[in-house]
Amino acid sequence: MHRDEAVGPTATPTATADASPDPDRQAAGPAGPVLGVLPLGAGLVLVGLGLAFLALRLRRG
């Protein structure tokens, strides 16, 4: 047996449904602009709530 010979069934490339997308079936994207991160104000509020929670825990304990 030579190294160039295949030792089993080989797969042949076939055309898939993704090769020619239907223009009527488009993926639905977001309708408006989407924020990837929280705004600065939301971050400051979360940090403030976290500090308040820690202060209450320290005061009770």
C-alpha positions in Angstrom: 0.0 0.0 0.0 1.3 3.4 -0.9 1.1 6.5 1.2 -0.7 8.3 -1.6 -3.7 5.9 -1.5 -6.7 6.7 0.7 -7.5 4.1 3.3 -11.2 4.6 3.4 -14.1 6.4 2.0 -13.3 10.0 1.2 -15.7 12.9 1.5 -16.5 14.9 -1.6 -17.5 18.5 -1.3 -21.2 19.1 -2.0 -23.2 22.2 -2.5 -25.1 23.3 0.6 -28.1 25.5 1.2 -25.8 28.3 2.6 -23.9 28.6 -0.7 -26.7 30.5 -2.4 -28.8 32.4 0.2 -32.3 33.3 -0.6 -32.7 37.1 -0.7 -36.2 36.9 0.9 -34.8 35.0 3.9 -32.4 37.4 5.6 -31.3 37.2 9.2 -33.3 39.6 11.3 -30.9 42.1 12.9 -31.6 44.7 15.6 -34.2 47.3 14.6 -32.2 50.2 16.2 -28.8 51.0 17.5 -27.5 48.5 20.2 -25.2 49.6 23.0 -22.4 47.0 23.5 -21.5 48.3 27.0 -23.4 49.9 29.8 -23.2 53.7 29.9 -21.0 55.3 32.5 -23.9 56.4 34.7 -25.2 52.8 35.0 -21.7 51.7 36.1 -21.4 54.4 38.7 -24.9 53.4 40.1 -23.8 49.7 40.3 -20.6 50.6 42.1 -22.5 52.9 44.5 -25.0 50.1 45.3 -22.1 47.6 45.9 -20.4 50.0 48.3 -23.6 50.6 50.1 -24.2 46.9 50.4 -20.7 46.4 51.8 -21.1 49.2 54.3 -24.4 47.7 55.6 -22.8 44.3 55.9 -19.8 45.8 57.9 -22.1 47.8 60.1 -24.3 44.8 61.0 -21.4 42.5 61.6 
